[in-house]
Amino acid sequence: MAEGLVQIGEVAERLGLSSRTIRHYEDAGLVVPERTPGGFRLYSETDIDRIALVKRMKPLGFSLEQMRDLLDVTDRLAVGEEDATLVARLQLFERAVADRAETLREHLAVAREFAEQLRRRRLLVAASQVGQ
């Protein structure tokens, strides 16, 4: 095996993903691992970082196209290509993540309030049954 490269099973274990999910990301063009002569996928640390970024974007509802776009931006910035357009695109993603995080906080507050209402209702039912 090439120095510093790992197989899909190790990537899956490290990131808490299934091998199938990682292959899906490859099919979607989000990561392009090297291949052994026998066809086994080999992932670099850069590949693993890309998959980890995708994993963070997924629960926030980003589309595969948006994931590809952010990966393009981060790849280009990583090699020193800095222009106003790239920075502006990165800022748009930063804003989108902040907006989605705020929405999640709002949903969490609603869920906590609802759980508390259900708990109070359960306690009232339990208290009324004790008195019977």
OpenMM code with the backbone's topology and positions (N, CA, C; nanometers):
from openmm import Vec3, app, unit

residues = "MET ALA GLU GLY LEU VAL GLN ILE GLY GLU VAL ALA GLU ARG LEU GLY LEU SER SER ARG THR ILE ARG HIS TYR GLU ASP ALA GLY LEU VAL VAL PRO GLU ARG THR PRO GLY GLY PHE ARG LEU TYR SER GLU THR ASP ILE ASP ARG ILE ALA LEU VAL LYS ARG MET LYS PRO LEU GLY PHE SER LEU GLU GLN MET ARG ASP LEU LEU ASP VAL THR ASP ARG LEU ALA VAL GLY GLU GLU ASP ALA THR LEU VAL ALA ARG LEU GLN LEU PHE GLU ARG ALA VAL ALA ASP ARG ALA GLU THR LEU ARG GLU HIS LEU ALA VAL ALA ARG GLU PHE ALA GLU GLN LEU ARG ARG ARG ARG LEU LEU VAL ALA ALA SER GLN VAL GLY GLN".split()
positions = [
    Vec3(0.0854, -0.1188, 0.0000),
    Vec3(0.0000, 0.0000, 0.0000),
    Vec3(0.0893, 0.1242, 0.0000),
    Vec3(0.0497, 0.2258, -0.0738),
    Vec3(0.1267, 0.3492, -0.0821),
    Vec3(0.1318, 0.4170, 0.0548),
    Vec3(0.2417, 0.4858, 0.0767),
    Vec3(0.2651, 0.5538, 0.2047),
    Vec3(0.1546, 0.6550, 0.2357),
    Vec3(0.0963, 0.6448, 0.3547),
    Vec3(-0.0034, 0.7410, 0.3991),
    Vec3(-0.1426, 0.7216, 0.3428),
    Vec3(-0.1629, 0.6191, 0.2632),
    Vec3(-0.2949, 0.5937, 0.2060),
    Vec3(-0.3627, 0.4810, 0.2819),
    Vec3(-0.4930, 0.4912, 0.2972),
    Vec3(-0.5677, 0.3891, 0.3712),
    Vec3(-0.6849, 0.3405, 0.2873),
    Vec3(-0.7298, 0.2204, 0.3191),
    Vec3(-0.8419, 0.1620, 0.2467),
    Vec3(-0.9743, 0.2136, 0.3019),
    Vec3(-1.0783, 0.1861, 0.2280),
    Vec3(-1.2108, 0.2406, 0.2571),
    Vec3(-1.2619, 0.2009, 0.3957),
    Vec3(-1.2314, 0.0798, 0.4399),
    Vec3(-1.2780, 0.0355, 0.5710),
    Vec3(-1.2237, 0.1208, 0.6837),
    Vec3(-1.0960, 0.1581, 0.6735),
    Vec3(-1.0369, 0.2427, 0.7771),
    Vec3(-1.0974, 0.3827, 0.7737),
    Vec3(-1.1207, 0.4345, 0.6541),
    Vec3(-1.1844, 0.5662, 0.6418),
    Vec3(-1.3237, 0.5612, 0.7048),
    Vec3(-1.3975, 0.4571, 0.6729),
    Vec3(-1.5328, 0.4416, 0.7266),
    Vec3(-1.5301, 0.4384, 0.8789),
    Vec3(-1.4378, 0.3623, 0.9342),
    Vec3(-1.4282, 0.3518, 1.0802),
    Vec3(-1.3892, 0.4856, 1.1419),
    Vec3(-1.2902, 0.5525, 1.0851),
    Vec3(-1.2441, 0.6803, 1.1399),
    Vec3(-1.3533, 0.7867, 1.1388),
    Vec3(-1.4351, 0.7870, 1.0333),
    Vec3(-1.5346, 0.8933, 1.0187),
    Vec3(-1.6745, 0.8533, 1.0639),
    Vec3(-1.6921, 0.7266, 1.1010),
    Vec3(-1.8242, 0.6821, 1.1441),
    Vec3(-1.9244, 0.6775, 1.0300),
    Vec3(-1.8775, 0.6400, 0.9131),
    Vec3(-1.9626, 0.6284, 0.7949),
    Vec3(-1.9572, 0.4858, 0.7433),
    Vec3(-2.0514, 0.4496, 0.6604),
    Vec3(-2.0457, 0.3181, 0.5974),
    Vec3(-1.9599, 0.3268, 0.4714),
    Vec3(-1.9053, 0.2138, 0.4322),
    Vec3(-1.8294, 0.2087, 0.3068),
    Vec3(-1.9193, 0.2465, 0.1899),
    Vec3(-2.0439, 0.2073, 0.1986),
    Vec3(-2.1401, 0.2393, 0.0924),
    Vec3(-2.1558, 0.3903, 0.0771),
    Vec3(-2.1644, 0.4608, 0.1890),
    Vec3(-2.1772, 0.6065, 0.1844),
    Vec3(-2.0546, 0.6691, 0.1192),
    Vec3(-1.9380, 0.6201, 0.1551),
    Vec3(-1.8145, 0.6740, 0.0976),
    Vec3(-1.8101, 0.6479, -0.0530),
    Vec3(-1.8528, 0.5292, -0.0948),
    Vec3(-1.8583, 0.4998, -0.2390),
    Vec3(-1.9588, 0.5919, -0.3087),
    Vec3(-2.0698, 0.6222, -0.2407),
    Vec3(-2.1689, 0.7156, -0.2964),
    Vec3(-2.1053, 0.8532, -0.3176),
    Vec3(-2.0270, 0.8983, -0.2211),
    Vec3(-1.9592, 1.0273, -0.2351),
    Vec3(-1.8632, 1.0246, -0.3541),
    Vec3(-1.7983, 0.9108, -0.3749),
    Vec3(-1.7105, 0.8970, -0.4915),
    Vec3(-1.7931, 0.9040, -0.6201),
    Vec3(-1.9038, 0.8304, -0.6241),
    Vec3(-1.9908, 0.8313, -0.7426),
    Vec3(-2.0423, 0.9723, -0.7731),
    Vec3(-2.0626, 1.0515, -0.6679),
    Vec3(-2.1131, 1.1882, -0.6837),
    Vec3(-2.0021, 1.2873, -0.7190),
    Vec3(-1.8781, 1.2390, -0.7247),
    Vec3(-1.7668, 1.3253, -0.7614),
    Vec3(-1.7139, 1.4112, -0.6487),
    Vec3(-1.7459, 1.3755, -0.5252),
    Vec3(-1.7009, 1.4543, -0.4104),
    Vec3(-1.5609, 1.4159, -0.3649),
    Vec3(-1.5202, 1.2954, -0.3978),
    Vec3(-1.3860, 1.2475, -0.3631),
    Vec3(-1.3428, 1.1506, -0.4729),
    Vec3(-1.2146, 1.1547, -0.5057),
    Vec3(-1.1610, 1.0660, -0.6096),
    Vec3(-1.0376, 0.9968, -0.5524),
    Vec3(-1.0581, 0.8798, -0.4905),
    Vec3(-0.9442, 0.8098, -0.4310),
    Vec3(-0.8549, 0.7478, -0.5380),
    Vec3(-0.7323, 0.7200, -0.4978),
    Vec3(-0.6435, 0.6440, -0.5854),
    Vec3(-0.6920, 0.5003, -0.5869),
    Vec3(-0.6390, 0.4227, -0.6794),
    Vec3(-0.6751, 0.2806, -0.6893),
    Vec3(-0.5483, 0.1971, -0.6963),
    Vec3(-0.5545, 0.0804, -0.6328),
    Vec3(-0.4460, -0.0163, -0.6466),
    Vec3(-0.4622, -0.0845, -0.7820),
    Vec3(-0.3582, -0.1554, -0.8281),
    Vec3(-0.3733, -0.2313, -0.9527),
    Vec3(-0.4907, -0.3296, -0.9459),
    Vec3(-0.5231, -0.3760, -0.8258),
    Vec3(-0.6349, -0.4678, -0.8076),
    Vec3(-0.7697, -0.3984, -0.7942),
    Vec3(-0.7719, -0.2653, -0.7980),
    Vec3(-0.8970, -0.1910, -0.7937),
    Vec3(-0.9405, -0.1434, -0.6561),
    Vec3(-0.8613, -0.1713, -0.5520),
    Vec3(-0.8978, -0.1245, -0.4184),
    Vec3(-0.8795, 0.0266, -0.4097),
    Vec3(-0.9724, 0.0912, -0.3423),
    Vec3(-0.9642, 0.2354, -0.3231),
    Vec3(-0.8626, 0.2660, -0.2136),
    Vec3(-0.7838, 0.3708, -0.2369),
    Vec3(-0.6873, 0.4176, -0.1380),
    Vec3(-0.7097, 0.5670, -0.1163),
    Vec3(-0.7247, 0.6044, 0.0103),
    Vec3(-0.7591, 0.7415, 0.0453),
    Vec3(-0.6430, 0.8109, 0.1151),
    Vec3(-0.6160, 0.9337, 0.0722),
    Vec3(-0.5150, 1.0176, 0.1361),
    Vec3(-0.5805, 1.0953, 0.2501),
    Vec3(-0.4987, 1.1627, 0.3290),
    Vec3(-0.5539, 1.2475, 0.4354),
    Vec3(-0.6393, 1.3596, 0.3751),
    Vec3(-0.5999, 1.4092, 0.2596),
    Vec3(-0.6803, 1.5115, 0.1919),
    Vec3(-0.8169, 1.4560, 0.1539),
    Vec3(-0.8194, 1.3335, 0.1023),
    Vec3(-0.9475, 1.2691, 0.0693),
    Vec3(-1.0339, 1.2553, 0.1942),
    Vec3(-0.9718, 1.2136, 0.3031),
    Vec3(-1.0451, 1.1936, 0.4287),
    Vec3(-1.1004, 1.3267, 0.4791),
    Vec3(-1.0212, 1.4327, 0.4669),
    Vec3(-1.0691, 1.5656, 0.5067),
    Vec3(-1.1891, 1.6083, 0.4223),
    Vec3(-1.1862, 1.5774, 0.2927),
    Vec3(-1.2979, 1.6113, 0.2038),
    Vec3(-1.4241, 1.5369, 0.2476),
    Vec3(-1.4096, 1.4085, 0.2771),
    Vec3(-1.5250, 1.3287, 0.3196),
    Vec3(-1.5787, 1.3812, 0.4526),
    Vec3(-1.4890, 1.4195, 0.5431),
    Vec3(-1.5318, 1.4741, 0.6724),
    Vec3(-1.6098, 1.6043, 0.6526),
    Vec3(-1.5667, 1.6873, 0.5578),
    Vec3(-1.6387, 1.8114, 0.5296),
    Vec3(-1.7785, 1.7804, 0.4769),
    Vec3(-1.7877, 1.6840, 0.3862),
    Vec3(-1.9179, 1.6431, 0.3326),
    Vec3(-2.0071, 1.5915, 0.4453),
    Vec3(-1.9484, 1.5140, 0.5349),
    Vec3(-2.0253, 1.4598, 0.6480),
    Vec3(-2.0827, 1.5728, 0.7335),
    Vec3(-2.0060, 1.6812, 0.7506),
    Vec3(-2.0554, 1.7948, 0.8293),
    Vec3(-2.1651, 1.8715, 0.7551),
    Vec3(-2.1584, 1.8739, 0.6224),
    Vec3(-2.2568, 1.9488, 0.5440),
    Vec3(-2.3901, 1.8760, 0.5323),
    Vec3(-2.3857, 1.7447, 0.5285),
    Vec3(-2.5059, 1.6649, 0.5013),
    Vec3(-2.6201, 1.6923, 0.5996),
    Vec3(-2.5967, 1.6881, 0.7315),
    Vec3(-2.7101, 1.7108, 0.8226),
    Vec3(-2.7634, 1.8543, 0.8188),
    Vec3(-2.6888, 1.9432, 0.7561),
    Vec3(-2.7360, 2.0809, 0.7427),
    Vec3(-2.8174, 2.1007, 0.6158),
    Vec3(-2.8361, 1.9931, 0.5405),
    Vec3(-2.9240, 1.9982, 0.4247),
    Vec3(-2.8622, 2.0512, 0.2968),
    Vec3(-2.7307, 2.0558, 0.2898),
    Vec3(-2.6666, 2.1009, 0.1666),
    Vec3(-2.6811, 1.9942, 0.0588),
    Vec3(-2.7019, 2.0377, -0.0640),
    Vec3(-2.7141, 1.9457, -0.1771),
    Vec3(-2.5754, 1.8974, -0.2205),
    Vec3(-2.5733, 1.7913, -0.2991),
    Vec3(-2.4462, 1.7416, -0.3522),
    Vec3(-2.3773, 1.8497, -0.4350),
    Vec3(-2.4537, 1.9258, -0.5105),
    Vec3(-2.3957, 2.0337, -0.5918),
    Vec3(-2.3316, 2.1401, -0.5026),
    Vec3(-2.3987, 2.1748, -0.3936),
    Vec3(-2.3415, 2.2724, -0.3005),
    Vec3(-2.2152, 2.2168, -0.2357),
    Vec3(-2.2160, 2.0883, -0.2043),
    Vec3(-2.0968, 2.0257, -0.1474),
    Vec3(-1.9813, 2.0318, -0.2464),
    Vec3(-2.0094, 1.9996, -0.3736),
    Vec3(-1.9056, 2.0069, -0.4773),
    Vec3(-1.8520, 2.1492, -0.4886),
    Vec3(-1.9420, 2.2464, -0.4818),
    Vec3(-1.9017, 2.3863, -0.4937),
    Vec3(-1.8097, 2.4266, -0.3791),
    Vec3(-1.8468, 2.3922, -0.2564),
    Vec3(-1.7615, 2.4274, -0.1427),
    Vec3(-1.6275, 2.3552, -0.1511),
    Vec3(-1.6280, 2.2293, -0.1908),
    Vec3(-1.5017, 2.1569, -0.2065),
    Vec3(-1.4136, 2.2237, -0.3119),
    Vec3(-1.4736, 2.2715, -0.4193),
    Vec3(-1.3977, 2.3435, -0.5219),
    Vec3(-1.3338, 2.4687, -0.4624),
    Vec3(-1.4116, 2.5434, -0.3867),
    Vec3(-1.3595, 2.6652, -0.3238),
    Vec3(-1.2442, 2.6315, -0.2305),
    Vec3(-1.2634, 2.5341, -0.1424),
    Vec3(-1.1586, 2.5020, -0.0450),
    Vec3(-1.0347, 2.4445, -0.1133),
    Vec3(-1.0541, 2.3662, -0.2194),
    Vec3(-0.9392, 2.3133, -0.2941),
    Vec3(-0.8576, 2.4269, -0.3549),
    Vec3(-0.9262, 2.5206, -0.4156),
    Vec3(-0.8566, 2.6306, -0.4822),
    Vec3(-0.7879, 2.7224, -0.3820),
    Vec3(-0.8519, 2.7454, -0.2686),
    Vec3(-0.7884, 2.8270, -0.1650),
    Vec3(-0.6672, 2.7557, -0.1058),
    Vec3(-0.6750, 2.6224, -0.0945),
    Vec3(-0.5655, 2.5440, -0.0359),
    Vec3(-0.4379, 2.5511, -0.1192),
    Vec3(-0.4508, 2.5724, -0.2489),
    Vec3(-0.3315, 2.5807, -0.3343),
    Vec3(-0.2898, 2.7259, -0.3580),
    Vec3(-0.3454, 2.8162, -0.2796),
    Vec3(-0.3026, 2.9551, -0.2847),
    Vec3(-0.3757, 3.0421, -0.3846),
    Vec3(-0.4780, 2.9902, -0.4462),
    Vec3(-0.5557, 3.0689, -0.5421),
    Vec3(-0.6556, 3.1528, -0.4628),
    Vec3(-0.6235, 3.2775, -0.4456),
    Vec3(-0.7107, 3.3646, -0.3670),
    Vec3(-0.7564, 3.4815, -0.4530),
    Vec3(-0.8838, 3.4874, -0.4779),
    Vec3(-0.9397, 3.6044, -0.5446),
    Vec3(-1.0712, 3.6388, -0.4760),
    Vec3(-1.1229, 3.7540, -0.5095),
    Vec3(-1.2433, 3.8036, -0.4418),
    Vec3(-1.3622, 3.7114, -0.4626),
    Vec3(-1.3704, 3.6484, -0.5784),
    Vec3(-1.4832, 3.5594, -0.6063),
    Vec3(-1.4812, 3.4377, -0.5145),
    Vec3(-1.3638, 3.3785, -0.4965),
    Vec3(-1.3534, 3.2617, -0.4076),
    Vec3(-1.3882, 3.2992, -0.2646),
    Vec3(-1.3353, 3.4113, -0.2200),
    Vec3(-1.3632, 3.4564, -0.0832),
    Vec3(-1.5119, 3.4851, -0.0668),
    Vec3(-1.5732, 3.5459, -0.1672),
    Vec3(-1.7174, 3.5743, -0.1609),
    Vec3(-1.7980, 3.4451, -0.1557),
    Vec3(-1.7581, 3.3447, -0.2346),
    Vec3(-1.8274, 3.2155, -0.2311),
    Vec3(-1.8134, 3.1514, -0.0934),
    Vec3(-1.6945, 3.1601, -0.0360),
    Vec3(-1.6731, 3.1041, 0.0976),
    Vec3(-1.7599, 3.1769, 0.2007),
    Vec3(-1.7708, 3.3079, 0.1876),
    Vec3(-1.8553, 3.3857, 0.2792),
    Vec3(-2.0023, 3.3461, 0.2661),
    Vec3(-2.0470, 3.3166, 0.1445),
    Vec3(-2.1856, 3.2719, 0.1257),
    Vec3(-2.2103, 3.1414, 0.2001),
    Vec3(-2.1143, 3.0499, 0.1928),
    Vec3(-2.1290, 2.9237, 0.2661),
    Vec3(-2.1269, 2.9481, 0.4166),
    Vec3(-2.0391, 3.0363, 0.4606),
    Vec3(-2.0325, 3.0688, 0.6035),
    Vec3(-2.1673, 3.1218, 0.6516),
    Vec3(-2.2270, 3.2108, 0.5737),
    Vec3(-2.3575, 3.2669, 0.6085),
    Vec3(-2.4662, 3.1593, 0.6070),
    Vec3(-2.4615, 3.0718, 0.5065),
    Vec3(-2.5616, 2.9648, 0.4962),
    Vec3(-2.5537, 2.8713, 0.6162),
    Vec3(-2.4321, 2.8385, 0.6590),
    Vec3(-2.4157, 2.7510, 0.7760),
    Vec3(-2.4688, 2.8209, 0.9007),
    Vec3(-2.4379, 2.9482, 0.9170),
    Vec3(-2.4874, 3.0227, 1.0334),
    Vec3(-2.6404, 3.0279, 1.0335),
    Vec3(-2.6999, 3.0505, 0.9169),
    Vec3(-2.8465, 3.0540, 0.9075),
    Vec3(-2.9072, 2.9185, 0.9427),
    Vec3(-2.8471, 2.8130, 0.8918),
    Vec3(-2.8995, 2.6789, 0.9194),
    Vec3(-2.8804, 2.6420, 1.0660),
    Vec3(-2.7707, 2.6856, 1.1253),
    Vec3(-2.7487, 2.6601, 1.2676),
    Vec3(-2.8551, 2.7316, 1.3511),
    Vec3(-2.8892, 2.8533, 1.3133),
    Vec3(-2.9932, 2.9273, 1.3854),
    Vec3(-3.1279, 2.8567, 1.3726),
    Vec3(-3.1592, 2.8082, 1.2547),
    Vec3(-3.2837, 2.7334, 1.2346),
    Vec3(-3.2858, 2.6091, 1.3225),
    Vec3(-3.1735, 2.5395, 1.3301),
    Vec3(-3.1658, 2.4201, 1.4154),
    Vec3(-3.1843, 2.4560, 1.5626),
    Vec3(-3.1258, 2.5689, 1.6055),
    Vec3(-3.1447, 2.6127, 1.7451),
    Vec3(-3.2925, 2.6394, 1.7733),
    Vec3(-3.3597, 2.7015, 1.6778),
    Vec3(-3.5030, 2.7286, 1.6939),
    Vec3(-3.5823, 2.5984, 1.7018),
    Vec3(-3.5500, 2.5039, 1.6149),
    Vec3(-3.6185, 2.3741, 1.6177),
    Vec3(-3.5914, 2.3012, 1.7489),
    Vec3(-3.4693, 2.3099, 1.7977),
    Vec3(-3.4344, 2.2454, 1.9243),
    Vec3(-3.5137, 2.3067, 2.0396),
    Vec3(-3.5290, 2.4374, 2.0395),
    Vec3(-3.6068, 2.5034, 2.1453),
    Vec3(-3.7520, 2.4563, 2.1419),
    Vec3(-3.8090, 2.4444, 2.0228),
    Vec3(-3.9463, 2.3953, 2.0093),
    Vec3(-3.9558, 2.2516, 2.0593),
    Vec3(-3.8592, 2.1688, 2.0236),
    Vec3(-3.8605, 2.0282, 2.0654),
    Vec3(-3.8489, 2.0163, 2.2172),
    Vec3(-3.7630, 2.0971, 2.2766),
    Vec3(-3.7481, 2.0923, 2.4232),
    Vec3(-3.8773, 2.1352, 2.4925),
    Vec3(-3.9387, 2.2396, 2.4413),
    Vec3(-4.0645, 2.2865, 2.4991),
    Vec3(-4.1724, 2.1789, 2.4858),
    Vec3(-4.1787, 2.1157, 2.3711),
    Vec3(-4.2765, 2.0100, 2.3478),
    Vec3(-4.2514, 1.8915, 2.4408),
    Vec3(-4.1260, 1.8524, 2.4566),
    Vec3(-4.0927, 1.7421, 2.5472),
    Vec3(-4.1338, 1.7758, 2.6904),
    Vec3(-4.1141, 1.9005, 2.7308),
    Vec3(-4.1533, 1.9429, 2.8652),
    Vec3(-4.3054, 1.9385, 2.8811),
    Vec3(-4.3798, 1.9786, 2.7795),
    Vec3(-4.5259, 1.9706, 2.7849),
    Vec3(-4.5714, 1.8257, 2.8004),
    Vec3(-4.5096, 1.7371, 2.7260),
    Vec3(-4.5448, 1.5953, 2.7363),
    Vec3(-4.5108, 1.5394, 2.8737),
    Vec3(-4.3970, 1.5807, 2.9291),
    Vec3(-4.3579, 1.5351, 3.0629),
    Vec3(-4.4597, 1.5815, 3.1661),
    Vec3(-4.4998, 1.7088, 3.1576),
    Vec3(-4.5992, 1.7609, 3.2530),
    Vec3(-4.7320, 1.6868, 3.2391),
    Vec3(-4.7723, 1.6604, 3.1170),
    Vec3(-4.8977, 1.5882, 3.0942),
    Vec3(-4.8890, 1.4486, 3.1550),
    Vec3(-4.7768, 1.3809, 3.1346),
    Vec3(-4.7586, 1.2461, 3.1896),
    Vec3(-4.7643, 1.2498, 3.3418),
    Vec3(-4.7011, 1.3504, 3.4030),
    Vec3(-4.7031, 1.3617, 3.5487),
    Vec3(-4.8441, 1.3884, 3.6005),
    Vec3(-4.9208, 1.4689, 3.5285),
    Vec3(-5.0596, 1.4938, 3.5685),
    Vec3(-5.1425, 1.3660, 3.5625),
    Vec3(-5.1232, 1.2888, 3.4570),
    Vec3(-5.1965, 1.1623, 3.4438),
    Vec3(-5.1562, 1.0681, 3.5562),
    Vec3(-5.0271, 1.0594, 3.5840),
    Vec3(-4.9793, 0.9706, 3.6903),
    Vec3(-5.0349, 1.0148, 3.8257),
    Vec3(-5.0385, 1.1457, 3.8501),
    Vec3(-5.0899, 1.1970, 3.9774),
    Vec3(-5.2390, 1.1692, 3.9912),
    Vec3(-5.3133, 1.1812, 3.8829),
    Vec3(-5.4575, 1.1560, 3.8908),
    Vec3(-5.4862, 1.0079, 3.9121),
    Vec3(-5.4012, 0.9216, 3.8639),
    Vec3(-5.4213, 0.7778, 3.8819),
    Vec3(-5.3885, 0.7346, 4.0240),
    Vec3(-5.2975, 0.8056, 4.0893),
    Vec3(-5.2624, 0.7725, 4.2274),
    Vec3(-5.3808, 0.7991, 4.3188),
    Vec3(-5.4558, 0.9033, 4.2907),
    Vec3(-5.5684, 0.9399, 4.3752),
    Vec3(-5.6912, 0.8535, 4.3549),
    Vec3(-5.6917, 0.7663, 4.2598),
    Vec3(-5.8106, 0.6845, 4.2316),
    Vec3(-5.8178, 0.5629, 4.3171),
] * unit.nanometer
topology = app.Topology()
chain = topology.addChain("A")
for resn in residues:
    res = topology.addResidue(resn, chain)
    for name in ("N", "CA", "C"):
        topology.addAtom(name, app.Element.getBySymbol(name[0]), res)
